[in-house]
């Protein structure tokens, strides 16, 4: 199985933009695949490709600057990529409320399940697991009013868990997505599509905060 462990320590500013650091650890088959794909490439090329991949995980408009990499030559250890990130306009202000997306990291495979019907089997490169942990610091004067509900779904196809909690000015988000197989015949497509649709719905939830004054987005 490929395991993608993504951890973020980020801050929200008064304008609704997000900035901070992200560390990605890729274990197992995922690390092997990345090492094979970039075997013989120099650090500049690897850095460019890692920045592109991390941008794909983050909301549109994000900028990524890779600050460190390790594990490219060590198959027994995870491949680690560290970066500083910025997401302009991450939170949306309306009046005295701030709507804060809790799905900072995104799953690219979800777009494959937009259609209700499928003619061919579903094939992934390998079974995989995403383990996300986000520590998000709110600006002074912003208070959390409501958080998304916890989600926990465990099926033969995969598992999804989501929690969002806060303490004072810090919101902590934990998310786990596991896909148990890599080849699914078409008869399993409806169940797989339903599973990913529920993942999408949960990932698109918002936390609601209040403040004396928040930035408005046109």
Backbone as JSON Lines, residues from 0, in Angstrom:
{"i":0,"aa":"X","n":[0.84,-1.2,0.0],"ca":[0.0,0.0,0.0],"c":[0.87,1.25,0.0]}
{"i":1,"aa":"X","n":[0.38,2.3,-0.68],"ca":[1.05,3.6,-0.66],"c":[0.41,4.46,0.42]}
{"i":2,"aa":"X","n":[1.23,5.06,1.26],"ca":[0.73,5.9,2.35],"c":[1.26,7.31,2.16]}
{"i":3,"aa":"X","n":[0.33,8.27,2.06],"ca":[0.68,9.69,1.92],"c":[0.29,10.39,3.21]}
{"i":4,"aa":"X","n":[1.29,10.78,3.98],"ca":[1.06,11.44,5.26],"c":[1.34,12.93,5.08]}
{"i":5,"aa":"X","n":[0.3,13.74,5.26],"ca":[0.42,15.18,4.99],"c":[0.08,15.95,6.26]}
{"i":6,"aa":"X","n":[1.02,16.81,6.67],"ca":[0.82,17.6,7.89],"c":[1.05,19.07,7.58]}
{"i":7,"aa":"X","n":[0.14,19.89,8.07],"ca":[0.22,21.33,7.81],"c":[0.13,22.1,9.12]}
{"i":8,"aa":"X","n":[0.96,23.12,9.25],"ca":[0.86,24.1,10.34],"c":[0.73,25.45,9.67]}
{"i":9,"aa":"X","n":[-0.49,25.99,9.7],"ca":[-0.78,27.18,8.92],"c":[-1.51,28.21,9.77]}
{"i":10,"aa":"X","n":[-1.46,29.47,9.29],"ca":[-2.15,30.57,9.96],"c":[-3.04,31.28,8.96]}
{"i":11,"aa":"X","n":[-4.17,31.76,9.46],"ca":[-5.08,32.55,8.65],"c":[-4.88,34.02,9.01]}
{"i":12,"aa":"X","n":[-4.74,34.87,8.0],"ca":[-4.58,36.3,8.3],"c":[-5.92,37.01,8.21]}
{"i":13,"aa":"X","n":[-5.92,38.29,8.52],"ca":[-7.15,39.07,8.57],"c":[-7.82,39.21,7.21]}
{"i":14,"aa":"X","n":[-7.06,38.97,6.13],"ca":[-7.61,39.07,4.78],"c":[-8.16,37.74,4.29]}
{"i":15,"aa":"X","n":[-8.07,36.7,5.1],"ca":[-8.59,35.4,4.71],"c":[-7.61,34.51,3.97]}
{"i":16,"aa":"X","n":[-6.35,34.92,3.89],"ca":[-5.33,34.11,3.21],"c":[-4.65,33.19,4.21]}
{"i":17,"aa":"X","n":[-4.18,32.07,3.7],"ca":[-3.58,31.03,4.53],"c":[-2.1,30.92,4.19]}
{"i":18,"aa":"X","n":[-1.26,30.76,5.21],"ca":[0.17,30.57,4.96],"c":[0.78,29.74,6.07]}
{"i":19,"aa":"X","n":[1.87,29.04,5.74],"ca":[2.53,28.21,6.74],"c":[3.38,27.14,6.09]}
{"i":20,"aa":"X","n":[3.52,26.01,6.76],"ca":[4.38,24.94,6.28],"c":[3.6,23.64,6.11]}
{"i":21,"aa":"X","n":[4.04,22.85,5.15],"ca":[3.46,21.53,4.89],"c":[4.59,20.51,4.8]}
{"i":22,"aa":"X","n":[4.43,19.39,5.48],"ca":[5.38,18.29,5.39],"c":[4.65,17.06,4.86]}
{"i":23,"aa":"X","n":[5.2,16.47,3.81],"ca":[4.61,15.27,3.2],"c":[5.59,14.12,3.36]}
{"i":24,"aa":"X","n":[5.1,13.0,3.89],"ca":[5.89,11.78,3.98],"c":[5.19,10.7,3.14]}
{"i":25,"aa":"X","n":[5.94,10.12,2.21],"ca":[5.37,9.11,1.32],"c":[6.02,7.77,1.64]}
{"i":26,"aa":"X","n":[5.19,6.82,2.08],"ca":[5.67,5.52,2.51],"c":[5.29,4.43,1.5]}
{"i":27,"aa":"X","n":[5.98,3.3,1.6],"ca":[5.57,2.1,0.88],"c":[5.62,2.24,-0.63]}
{"i":28,"aa":"X","n":[4.56,1.74,-1.29],"ca":[4.54,1.72,-2.75],"c":[4.57,3.11,-3.36]}
{"i":29,"aa":"X","n":[4.01,4.09,-2.63],"ca":[4.05,5.45,-3.14],"c":[5.46,5.99,-3.24]}
{"i":30,"aa":"X","n":[6.25,5.78,-2.19],"ca":[7.64,6.21,-2.21],"c":[8.44,5.51,-3.3]}
{"i":31,"aa":"X","n":[8.2,4.2,-3.46],"ca":[8.9,3.44,-4.5],"c":[8.55,3.99,-5.88]}
{"i":32,"aa":"X","n":[7.26,4.32,-6.1],"ca":[6.83,4.82,-7.41],"c":[7.46,6.17,-7.71]}
{"i":33,"aa":"X","n":[7.48,7.05,-6.72],"ca":[8.08,8.38,-6.94],"c":[9.57,8.26,-7.21]}
{"i":34,"aa":"X","n":[10.26,7.39,-6.46],"ca":[11.71,7.23,-6.69],"c":[11.98,6.69,-8.09]}
{"i":35,"aa":"X","n":[11.16,5.75,-8.53],"ca":[11.35,5.19,-9.86],"c":[11.08,6.25,-10.94]}
{"i":36,"aa":"X","n":[10.04,7.04,-10.73],"ca":[9.66,8.04,-11.71],"c":[10.74,9.1,-11.9]}
{"i":37,"aa":"X","n":[11.41,9.47,-10.79],"ca":[12.4,10.54,-10.87],"c":[13.83,10.03,-10.7]}
{"i":38,"aa":"X","n":[14.02,8.76,-10.99],"ca":[15.37,8.18,-10.89],"c":[16.3,8.87,-11.91]}
{"i":39,"aa":"X","n":[17.44,9.32,-11.43],"ca":[18.41,9.96,-12.3],"c":[18.2,11.46,-12.49]}
{"i":40,"aa":"X","n":[17.08,11.98,-12.0],"ca":[16.83,13.42,-12.14],"c":[17.6,14.19,-11.06]}
{"i":41,"aa":"X","n":[17.96,15.42,-11.37],"ca":[18.68,16.21,-10.38],"c":[17.7,16.85,-9.39]}
{"i":42,"aa":"X","n":[18.24,17.52,-8.38],"ca":[17.41,18.08,-7.31],"c":[16.49,19.17,-7.83]}
{"i":43,"aa":"X","n":[16.95,19.94,-8.82],"ca":[16.12,21.01,-9.36],"c":[14.86,20.45,-9.99]}
{"i":44,"aa":"X","n":[15.0,19.39,-10.79],"ca":[13.85,18.77,-11.44],"c":[12.91,18.16,-10.4]}
{"i":45,"aa":"X","n":[13.45,17.47,-9.43],"ca":[12.62,16.88,-8.39],"c":[11.86,17.95,-7.61]}
{"i":46,"aa":"X","n":[12.53,19.03,-7.31],"ca":[11.9,20.11,-6.57],"c":[10.73,20.7,-7.38]}
{"i":47,"aa":"X","n":[10.95,20.94,-8.66],"ca":[9.89,21.49,-9.52],"c":[8.68,20.57,-9.55]}
{"i":48,"aa":"X","n":[8.92,19.26,-9.68],"ca":[7.81,18.31,-9.76],"c":[7.07,18.18,-8.43]}
{"i":49,"aa":"X","n":[7.81,18.25,-7.33],"ca":[7.15,18.17,-6.02],"c":[6.28,19.4,-5.78]}
{"i":50,"aa":"X","n":[6.73,20.56,-6.22],"ca":[5.93,21.77,-6.08],"c":[4.64,21.65,-6.88]}
{"i":51,"aa":"X","n":[4.71,21.08,-8.08],"ca":[3.51,20.89,-8.9],"c":[2.54,19.93,-8.22]}
{"i":52,"aa":"X","n":[3.04,18.84,-7.66],"ca":[2.16,17.85,-7.04],"c":[1.5,18.41,-5.78]}
{"i":53,"aa":"X","n":[2.26,19.16,-5.02],"ca":[1.68,19.74,-3.81],"c":[0.64,20.79,-4.16]}
{"i":54,"aa":"X","n":[0.84,21.54,-5.23],"ca":[-0.16,22.5,-5.68],"c":[-1.46,21.79,-6.05]}
{"i":55,"aa":"X","n":[-1.35,20.61,-6.66],"ca":[-2.54,19.85,-7.02],"c":[-3.34,19.41,-5.8]}
{"i":56,"aa":"X","n":[-2.67,19.23,-4.66],"ca":[-3.36,18.84,-3.44],"c":[-4.04,20.02,-2.76]}
{"i":57,"aa":"X","n":[-3.57,21.23,-3.02],"ca":[-4.04,22.42,-2.33],"c":[-5.08,23.16,-3.16]}
{"i":58,"aa":"X","n":[-5.85,24.06,-2.54],"ca":[-6.85,24.82,-3.3],"c":[-6.23,25.62,-4.43]}
{"i":59,"aa":"X","n":[-7.07,25.97,-5.39],"ca":[-6.62,26.71,-6.57],"c":[-6.01,28.05,-6.15]}
{"i":60,"aa":"X","n":[-4.92,28.4,-6.79],"ca":[-4.25,29.66,-6.51],"c":[-3.12,29.55,-5.5]}
{"i":61,"aa":"X","n":[-2.93,28.35,-4.94],"ca":[-1.88,28.18,-3.93],"c":[-0.49,28.3,-4.56]}
{"i":62,"aa":"X","n":[0.44,28.84,-3.78],"ca":[1.84,28.85,-4.16],"c":[2.62,27.96,-3.22]}
{"i":63,"aa":"X","n":[3.6,27.25,-3.76],"ca":[4.37,26.27,-2.99],"c":[5.85,26.5,-3.25]}
{"i":64,"aa":"X","n":[6.63,26.53,-2.17],"ca":[8.08,26.66,-2.27],"c":[8.71,25.54,-1.46]}
{"i":65,"aa":"X","n":[9.23,24.53,-2.15],"ca":[9.85,23.39,-1.47],"c":[11.13,23.85,-0.77]}
{"i":66,"aa":"X","n":[11.21,23.57,0.53],"ca":[12.36,24.01,1.33],"c":[13.29,22.87,1.72]}
{"i":67,"aa":"X","n":[12.85,21.64,1.54],"ca":[13.7,20.51,1.9],"c":[13.15,19.2,1.37]}
{"i":68,"aa":"X","n":[14.05,18.27,1.04],"ca":[13.66,16.94,0.57],"c":[14.67,15.93,1.1]}
{"i":69,"aa":"X","n":[14.19,14.73,1.39],"ca":[15.1,13.66,1.82],"c":[14.47,12.31,1.51]}
{"i":70,"aa":"X","n":[15.32,11.29,1.47],"ca":[14.83,9.93,1.28],"c":[14.81,9.43,-0.15]}
{"i":71,"aa":"X","n":[15.31,10.2,-1.09],"ca":[15.28,9.77,-2.48],"c":[16.13,8.53,-2.72]}
{"i":72,"aa":"X","n":[17.2,8.37,-1.96],"ca":[18.11,7.24,-2.18],"c":[17.98,6.17,-1.11]}
{"i":73,"aa":"X","n":[16.96,6.26,-0.24],"ca":[16.82,5.34,0.89],"c":[15.47,4.66,0.83]}
{"i":74,"aa":"X","n":[15.43,3.46,0.25],"ca":[14.16,2.77,0.05],"c":[13.51,2.32,1.35]}
{"i":75,"aa":"X","n":[14.28,2.17,2.41],"ca":[13.73,1.7,3.68],"c":[13.14,2.82,4.52]}
{"i":76,"aa":"X","n":[13.21,4.05,4.04],"ca":[12.71,5.2,4.79],"c":[11.69,5.96,3.93]}
{"i":77,"aa":"X","n":[10.8,6.71,4.57],"ca":[9.84,7.48,3.78],"c":[10.53,8.59,2.99]}
{"i":78,"aa":"X","n":[9.92,8.94,1.89],"ca":[10.37,10.08,1.12],"c":[9.7,11.32,1.74]}
{"i":79,"aa":"X","n":[10.49,12.32,2.1],"ca":[9.96,13.47,2.83],"c":[10.16,14.74,2.01]}
{"i":80,"aa":"X","n":[9.09,15.52,1.91],"ca":[9.15,16.82,1.23],"c":[8.58,17.87,2.16]}
{"i":81,"aa":"X","n":[9.33,18.95,2.38],"ca":[8.88,20.06,3.23],"c":[8.74,21.3,2.37]}
{"i":82,"aa":"X","n":[7.71,22.11,2.66],"ca":[7.48,23.29,1.83],"c":[6.79,24.38,2.62]}
{"i":83,"aa":"X","n":[6.99,25.61,2.18],"ca":[6.19,26.72,2.68],"c":[5.09,26.96,1.64]}
{"i":84,"aa":"X","n":[3.89,27.26,2.12],"ca":[2.75,27.4,1.22],"c":[1.97,28.68,1.54]}
{"i":85,"aa":"X","n":[1.25,29.14,0.55],"ca":[0.35,30.28,0.74],"c":[-0.87,30.07,-0.15]}
{"i":86,"aa":"X","n":[-2.06,30.3,0.42],"ca":[-3.31,30.17,-0.33],"c":[-4.08,31.48,-0.19]}
{"i":87,"aa":"X","n":[-4.01,32.36,-1.19],"ca":[-4.75,33.64,-1.11],"c":[-6.26,33.4,-1.1]}
{"i":88,"aa":"X","n":[-6.98,34.2,-0.32],"ca":[-8.43,34.12,-0.31],"c":[-8.98,32.78,0.09]}
{"i":89,"aa":"X","n":[-8.32,32.11,1.02],"ca":[-8.76,30.77,1.43],"c":[-10.11,30.8,2.12]}
{"i":90,"aa":"X","n":[-10.32,31.74,3.02],"ca":[-11.58,31.87,3.76],"c":[-12.41,33.01,3.16]}
{"i":91,"aa":"X","n":[-13.71,32.87,3.25],"ca":[-14.63,33.85,2.68],"c":[-15.34,34.59,3.8]}
{"i":92,"aa":"X","n":[-15.29,35.93,3.77],"ca":[-15.96,36.74,4.77],"c":[-17.28,37.27,4.27]}
{"i":93,"aa":"X","n":[-18.33,37.14,5.09],"ca":[-19.64,37.7,4.78],"c":[-20.16,38.38,6.04]}
{"i":94,"aa":"X","n":[-20.22,39.71,6.04],"ca":[-20.64,40.41,7.24],"c":[-19.66,40.18,8.36]}
{"i":95,"aa":"X","n":[-20.15,39.66,9.48],"ca":[-19.29,39.37,10.63],"c":[-18.9,37.91,10.7]}
{"i":96,"aa":"X","n":[-19.22,37.14,9.66],"ca":[-18.9,35.72,9.68],"c":[-17.8,35.38,8.67]}
{"i":97,"aa":"X","n":[-17.04,34.37,9.02],"ca":[-15.94,33.89,8.18],"c":[-16.17,32.41,7.93]}
{"i":98,"aa":"X","n":[-16.29,32.03,6.66],"ca":[-16.49,30.64,6.28],"c":[-15.14,30.03,5.9]}
{"i":99,"aa":"X","n":[-14.73,29.06,6.68],"ca":[-13.39,28.51,6.58],"c":[-13.44,27.06,6.08]}
{"i":100,"aa":"X","n":[-12.97,26.79,4.86],"ca":[-12.96,25.41,4.37],"c":[-12.09,24.52,5.26]}
{"i":101,"aa":"X","n":[-12.56,23.32,5.54],"ca":[-11.77,22.39,6.34],"c":[-11.03,21.38,5.47]}
{"i":102,"aa":"X","n":[-11.35,21.33,4.18],"ca":[-10.66,20.43,3.26],"c":[-9.47,21.11,2.63]}
{"i":103,"aa":"X","n":[-8.39,21.28,3.39],"ca":[-7.2,21.95,2.86],"c":[-6.53,21.1,1.79]}
{"i":104,"aa":"X","n":[-6.39,19.81,2.09],"ca":[-5.82,18.88,1.11],"c":[-6.95,18.25,0.29]}
{"i":105,"aa":"X","n":[-6.68,17.99,-0.97],"ca":[-7.69,17.46,-1.87],"c":[-7.24,16.12,-2.44]}
{"i":106,"aa":"X","n":[-8.23,15.29,-2.76],"ca":[-7.99,13.99,-3.36],"c":[-8.26,14.07,-4.85]}
{"i":107,"aa":"X","n":[-7.23,13.93,-5.68],"ca":[-7.38,14.11,-7.11],"c":[-8.3,13.07,-7.75]}
{"i":108,"aa":"X","n":[-8.33,11.85,-7.2],"ca":[-9.09,10.76,-7.82],"c":[-10.59,11.0,-7.78]}
{"i":109,"aa":"X","n":[-11.06,11.93,-6.93],"ca":[-12.5,12.15,-6.8],"c":[-13.13,12.55,-8.13]}
{"i":110,"aa":"X","n":[-12.41,13.29,-8.97],"ca":[-12.98,13.76,-10.23],"c":[-13.3,12.6,-11.16]}
{"i":111,"aa":"X","n":[-12.73,11.43,-10.93],"ca":[-12.98,10.27,-11.78],"c":[-14.37,9.69,-11.59]}
{"i":112,"aa":"X","n":[-15.1,10.15,-10.56],"ca":[-16.39,9.56,-10.22],"c":[-17.54,10.55,-10.39]}
{"i":113,"aa":"X","n":[-17.37,11.52,-11.28],"ca":[-18.41,12.5,-11.51],"c":[-19.57,11.93,-12.33]}
{"i":114,"aa":"X","n":[-19.29,10.95,-13.21],"ca":[-20.32,10.38,-14.08],"c":[-21.04,9.22,-13.39]}
{"i":115,"aa":"X","n":[-22.34,9.12,-13.64],"ca":[-23.16,8.08,-12.99],"c":[-22.89,6.7,-13.56]}
{"i":116,"aa":"X","n":[-22.47,6.61,-14.82],"ca":[-22.23,5.33,-15.47],"c":[-20.77,5.19,-15.86]}
{"i":117,"aa":"X","n":[-20.31,3.95,-15.89],"ca":[-18.94,3.68,-16.31],"c":[-18.9,2.39,-17.12]}
{"i":118,"aa":"X","n":[-18.16,2.43,-18.24],"ca":[-18.12,1.29,-19.15],"c":[-16.99,0.33,-18.8]}
{"i":119,"aa":"X","n":[-15.9,0.84,-18.25],"ca":[-14.73,0.03,-17.99],"c":[-14.42,-0.06,-16.5]}
{"i":120,"aa":"X","n":[-13.66,-1.09,-16.08],"ca":[-13.29,-1.19,-14.66],"c":[-12.49,0.02,-14.18]}
{"i":121,"aa":"X","n":[-12.48,0.22,-12.88],"ca":[-11.71,1.3,-12.26],"c":[-10.35,0.74,-11.86]}
{"i":122,"aa":"X","n":[-9.31,1.42,-12.27],"ca":[-7.95,0.96,-11.97],"c":[-7.16,2.09,-11.32]}
{"i":123,"aa":"X","n":[-6.62,1.81,-10.14],"ca":[-5.67,2.69,-9.49],"c":[-4.28,2.05,-9.58]}
{"i":124,"aa":"X","n":[-3.26,2.85,-9.42],"ca":[-1.9,2.33,-9.53],"c":[-1.59,1.36,-8.4]}
{"i":125,"aa":"X","n":[-2.16,1.64,-7.21],"ca":[-1.97,0.77,-6.05],"c":[-3.0,1.15,-4.99]}
{"i":126,"aa":"X","n":[-3.27,0.26,-4.03],"ca":[-4.09,0.69,-2.89],"c":[-3.37,1.81,-2.16]}
{"i":127,"aa":"X","n":[-4.14,2.75,-1.57],"ca":[-3.46,3.88,-0.94],"c":[-4.2,4.37,0.29]}
{"i":128,"aa":"X","n":[-3.45,5.13,1.07],"ca":[-3.98,5.73,2.29],"c":[-3.49,7.16,2.37]}
{"i":129,"aa":"X","n":[-4.41,8.09,2.68],"ca":[-4.06,9.47,2.96],"c":[-4.31,9.74,4.44]}
{"i":130,"aa":"X","n":[-3.3,10.26,5.13],"ca":[-3.41,10.6,6.54],"c":[-3.06,12.08,6.68]}
{"i":131,"aa":"X","n":[-4.07,12.89,6.94],"ca":[-3.88,14.34,6.99],"c":[-4.07,14.87,8.4]}
{"i":132,"aa":"X","n":[-3.21,15.78,8.79],"ca":[-3.33,16.47,10.08],"c":[-3.02,17.94,9.85]}
{"i":133,"aa":"X","n":[-3.96,18.8,10.2],"ca":[-3.82,20.24,9.97],"c":[-4.0,20.97,11.29]}
{"i":134,"aa":"X","n":[-3.06,21.85,11.59],"ca":[-3.17,22.74,12.74],"c":[-3.26,24.16,12.2]}
{"i":135,"aa":"X","n":[-4.43,24.76,12.36],"ca":[-4.71,26.06,11.75],"c":[-4.95,27.1,12.84]}
{"i":136,"aa":"X","n":[-4.17,28.16,12.83],"ca":[-4.29,29.23,13.82],"c":[-5.11,30.38,13.24]}
{"i":137,"aa":"X","n":[-6.13,30.79,13.99],"ca":[-7.0,31.88,13.56],"c":[-6.44,33.23,14.01]}
{"i":138,"aa":"X","n":[-6.81,34.31,13.34],"ca":[-6.37,35.63,13.77],"c":[-6.99,36.0,15.12]}
{"i":139,"aa":"X","n":[-6.34,36.89,15.81],"ca":[-6.9,37.39,17.07],"c":[-8.25,38.06,16.8]}
{"i":140,"aa":"X","n":[-9.18,37.83,17.7],"ca":[-10.5,38.42,17.55],"c":[-11.49,37.58,16.79]}
{"i":141,"aa":"X","n":[-11.03,36.47,16.22],"ca":[-11.92,35.55,15.49],"c":[-12.28,34.39,16.41]}
{"i":142,"aa":"X","n":[-13.55,34.11,16.55],"ca":[-14.03,33.04,17.4],"c":[-14.81,32.02,16.58]}
{"i":143,"aa":"X","n":[-14.62,30.74,16.9],"ca":[-15.31,29.66,16.19],"c":[-16.75,29.57,16.68]}
{"i":144,"aa":"X","n":[-17.69,29.6,15.72],"ca":[-19.11,29.47,16.05],"c":[-19.61,28.04,15.83]}
{"i":145,"aa":"X","n":[-19.15,27.4,14.76],"ca":[-19.64,26.06,14.43],"c":[-18.57,25.29,13.68]}
{"i":146,"aa":"X","n":[-18.52,24.0,13.93],"ca":[-17.58,23.12,13.25],"c":[-18.35,22.02,12.51]}
{"i":147,"aa":"X","n":[-17.75,21.46,11.45],"ca":[-18.4,20.37,10.73],"c":[-18.56,19.13,11.62]}
{"i":148,"aa":"X","n":[-19.54,18.31,11.28],"ca":[-19.75,17.07,12.01],"c":[-18.64,16.08,11.7]}
{"i":149,"aa":"X","n":[-18.34,15.23,12.67],"ca":[-17.39,14.16,12.44],"c":[-17.98,13.15,11.46]}
{"i":150,"aa":"X","n":[-17.12,12.53,10.67],"ca":[-17.54,11.5,9.73],"c":[-16.71,10.24,9.96]}
{"i":151,"aa":"X","n":[-17.38,9.11,9.84],"ca":[-16.69,7.83,10.02],"c":[-17.42,6.78,9.19]}
{"i":152,"aa":"X","n":[-16.83,6.4,8.08],"ca":[-17.44,5.38,7.23],"c":[-16.41,4.31,6.9]}
{"i":153,"aa":"X","n":[-16.78,3.06,7.18],"ca":[-15.88,1.93,6.97],"c":[-16.6,0.9,6.12]}
{"i":154,"aa":"X","n":[-16.08,0.63,4.91],"ca":[-16.7,-0.32,4.01],"c":[-15.64,-1.3,3.51]}
{"i":155,"aa":"X","n":[-16.09,-2.29,2.74],"ca":[-15.14,-3.24,2.15],"c":[-14.25,-2.56,1.12]}
{"i":156,"aa":"X","n":[-14.74,-1.49,0.51],"ca":[-13.97,-0.78,-0.51],"c":[-12.93,0.14,0.09]}
{"i":157,"aa":"X","n":[-13.29,0.78,1.21],"ca":[-12.37,1.74,1.79],"c":[-12.89,2.29,3.1]}
{"i":158,"aa":"X","n":[-12.15,3.23,3.66],"ca":[-12.48,3.83,4.95],"c":[-12.24,5.33,4.88]}
{"i":159,"aa":"X","n":[-13.14,6.06,5.55],"ca":[-12.99,7.51,5.6],"c":[-13.33,7.98,7.0]}
{"i":160,"aa":"X","n":[-12.43,8.81,7.57],"ca":[-12.66,9.38,8.89],"c":[-12.26,10.84,8.89]}
{"i":161,"aa":"X","n":[-13.07,11.66,9.56],"ca":[-12.82,13.1,9.59],"c":[-13.22,13.65,10.95]}
{"i":162,"aa":"X","n":[-12.34,14.44,11.55],"ca":[-12.67,15.13,12.79],"c":[-12.16,16.56,12.7]}
{"i":163,"aa":"X","n":[-12.87,17.48,13.35],"ca":[-12.48,18.89,13.38],"c":[-12.79,19.42,14.77]}
{"i":164,"aa":"X","n":[-11.76,19.88,15.47],"ca":[-11.92,20.38,16.84],"c":[-11.18,21.71,16.97]}
{"i":165,"aa":"X","n":[-11.52,22.46,18.0],"ca":[-10.8,23.7,18.21],"c":[-10.58,23.95,19.69]}
{"i":166,"aa":"X","n":[-9.52,24.68,19.97],"ca":[-9.19,25.12,21.31],"c":[-8.59,26.51,21.2]}
{"i":167,"aa":"X","n":[-9.3,27.48,21.79],"ca":[-8.9,28.88,21.7],"c":[-8.76,29.3,20.23]}
{"i":168,"aa":"X","n":[-7.57,29.67,19.78],"ca":[-7.4,30.17,18.42],"c":[-6.91,29.1,17.44]}
{"i":169,"aa":"X","n":[-6.92,27.85,17.84],"ca":[-6.39,26.78,16.98],"c":[-7.48,25.79,16.6]}
{"i":170,"aa":"X","n":[-7.59,25.54,15.3],"ca":[-8.48,24.51,14.77],"c":[-7.62,23.34,14.32]}
{"i":171,"aa":"X","n":[-7.97,22.14,14.79],"ca":[-7.23,20.94,14.42],"c":[-8.12,20.01,13.6]}
{"i":172,"aa":"X","n":[-7.63,19.68,12.43],"ca":[-8.38,18.84,11.49],"c":[-7.6,17.55,11.25]}
{"i":173,"aa":"X","n":[-8.26,16.42,11.39],"ca":[-7.65,15.13,11.09],"c":[-8.53,14.4,10.09]}
{"i":174,"aa":"X","n":[-7.88,13.8,9.13],"ca":[-8.61,13.14,8.04],"c":[-7.86,11.9,7.61]}
{"i":175,"aa":"X","n":[-8.59,10.83,7.36],"ca":[-7.98,9.6,6.87],"c":[-8.84,9.02,5.77]}
{"i":176,"aa":"X","n":[-8.21,8.7,4.65],"ca":[-8.89,8.06,3.53],"c":[-8.08,6.84,3.13]}
{"i":177,"aa":"X","n":[-8.74,5.69,3.09],"ca":[-8.07,4.43,2.72],"c":[-8.86,3.78,1.59]}
{"i":178,"aa":"X","n":[-8.18,3.39,0.52],"ca":[-8.78,2.61,-0.55],"c":[-8.09,1.25,-0.54]}
{"i":179,"aa":"X","n":[-8.88,0.2,-0.32],"ca":[-8.31,-1.12,-0.04],"c":[-7.82,-1.88,-1.27]}
{"i":180,"aa":"X","n":[-8.25,-1.49,-2.46],"ca":[-7.84,-2.23,-3.65],"c":[-7.32,-1.3,-4.72]}
{"i":181,"aa":"X","n":[-6.99,-1.9,-5.87],"ca":[-6.51,-1.07,-6.99],"c":[-7.25,-1.39,-8.29]}
{"i":182,"aa":"X","n":[-8.06,-2.49,-8.31],"ca":[-8.8,-2.87,-9.52],"c":[-10.23,-3.22,-9.11]}
{"i":183,"aa":"X","n":[-11.21,-2.48,-9.67],"ca":[-12.61,-2.69,-9.31],"c":[-13.42,-2.89,-10.59]}
{"i":184,"aa":"X","n":[-14.08,-4.03,-10.69],"ca":[-14.95,-4.29,-11.84],"c":[-16.12,-3.3,-11.84]}
{"i":185,"aa":"X","n":[-16.76,-3.18,-13.01],"ca":[-17.8,-2.16,-13.17],"c":[-18.98,-2.35,-12.22]}
{"i":186,"aa":"X","n":[-19.24,-3.58,-11.76],"ca":[-20.37,-3.76,-10.83],"c":[-20.12,-3.08,-9.48]}
{"i":187,"aa":"X","n":[-18.87,-2.77,-9.18],"ca":[-18.54,-2.08,-7.93],"c":[-18.53,-0.57,-8.1]}
{"i":188,"aa":"X","n":[-18.68,-0.09,-9.33],"ca":[-18.58,1.35,-9.56],"c":[-19.63,2.16,-8.8]}
{"i":189,"aa":"X","n":[-20.92,1.75,-8.78],"ca":[-21.89,2.56,-8.02],"c":[-21.52,2.72,-6.55]}
{"i":190,"aa":"X","n":[-21.07,1.64,-5.91],"ca":[-20.68,1.72,-4.5],"c":[-19.43,2.58,-4.33]}
{"i":191,"aa":"X","n":[-18.49,2.45,-5.25],"ca":[-17.26,3.24,-5.18],"c":[-17.58,4.73,-5.41]}
{"i":192,"aa":"X","n":[-18.46,5.0,-6.36],"ca":[-18.85,6.39,-6.64],"c":[-19.57,7.0,-5.44]}
{"i":193,"aa":"X","n":[-20.46,6.23,-4.81],"ca":[-21.16,6.72,-3.63],"c":[-20.18,7.03,-2.5]}
{"i":194,"aa":"X","n":[-19.18,6.15,-2.33],"ca":[-18.19,6.36,-1.3],"c":[-17.42,7.66,-1.53]}
{"i":195,"aa":"X","n":[-16.94,7.87,-2.76],"ca":[-16.16,9.07,-3.06],"c":[-17.02,10.33,-3.03]}
{"i":196,"aa":"X","n":[-18.31,10.21,-3.37],"ca":[-19.19,11.37,-3.26],"c":[-19.35,11.8,-1.81]}
{"i":197,"aa":"X","n":[-19.42,10.83,-0.9],"ca":[-19.5,11.17,0.52],"c":[-18.2,11.8,1.01]}
{"i":198,"aa":"X","n":[-17.07,11.31,0.49],"ca":[-15.79,11.92,0.82],"c":[-15.76,13.37,0.34]}
{"i":199,"aa":"X","n":[-16.22,13.6,-0.89],"ca":[-16.24,14.95,-1.43],"c":[-17.11,15.88,-0.58]}
{"i":200,"aa":"X","n":[-18.3,15.4,-0.22],"ca":[-19.22,16.2,0.58],"c":[-18.6,16.58,1.92]}
{"i":201,"aa":"X","n":[-17.94,15.63,2.56],"ca":[-17.3,15.91,3.84],"c":[-16.13,16.88,3.67]}
{"i":202,"aa":"X","n":[-15.33,16.66,2.63],"ca":[-14.16,17.51,2.4],"c":[-14.54,18.96,2.08]}
{"i":203,"aa":"X","n":[-15.76,19.18,1.59],"ca":[-16.2,20.52,1.21],"c":[-16.91,21.26,2.34]}
{"i":204,"aa":"X","n":[-16.9,20.69,3.54],"ca":[-17.53,21.35,4.68],"c":[-16.73,22.6,5.11]}
{"i":205,"aa":"X","n":[-17.41,23.45,5.86],"ca":[-16.8,24.68,6.36],"c":[-16.97,24.79,7.87]}
{"i":206,"aa":"X","n":[-15.99,25.41,8.49],"ca":[-16.15,25.89,9.85],"c":[-16.63,27.34,9.77]}
{"i":207,"aa":"X","n":[-17.46,27.75,10.7],"ca":[-17.99,29.11,10.7],"c":[-17.43,29.86,11.91]}
{"i":208,"aa":"X","n":[-16.83,31.01,11.64],"ca":[-16.26,31.84,12.7],"c":[-16.88,33.22,12.66]}
{"i":209,"aa":"X","n":[-16.75,33.93,13.76],"ca":[-17.27,35.3,13.83],"c":[-16.16,36.23,14.27]}
{"i":210,"aa":"X","n":[-16.28,37.49,13.86],"ca":[-15.29,38.51,14.24],"c":[-15.95,39.87,14.14]}
{"i":211,"aa":"X","n":[-15.34,40.85,14.78],"ca":[-15.87,42.21,14.71],"c":[-15.86,42.71,13.27]}
{"i":212,"aa":"X","n":[-14.83,42.33,12.53],"ca":[-14.73,42.76,11.14],"c":[-13.92,41.73,10.39]}
{"i":213,"aa":"X","n":[-14.43,41.25,9.25],"ca":[-13.69,40.31,8.44],"c":[-13.63,40.83,7.01]}
{"i":214,"aa":"X","n":[-12.59,40.4,6.3],"ca":[-12.43,40.86,4.93],"c":[-13.52,40.28,4.04]}
{"i":215,"aa":"X","n":[-13.99,41.08,3.07],"ca":[-15.01,40.64,2.15],"c":[-14.35,40.26,0.82]}
{"i":216,"aa":"X","n":[-14.9,39.21,0.18],"ca":[-14.4,38.82,-1.13],"c":[-15.41,39.27,-2.17]}
{"i":217,"aa":"X","n":[-14.92,39.93,-3.22],"ca":[-15.82,40.41,-4.29],"c":[-16.33,39.23,-5.09]}
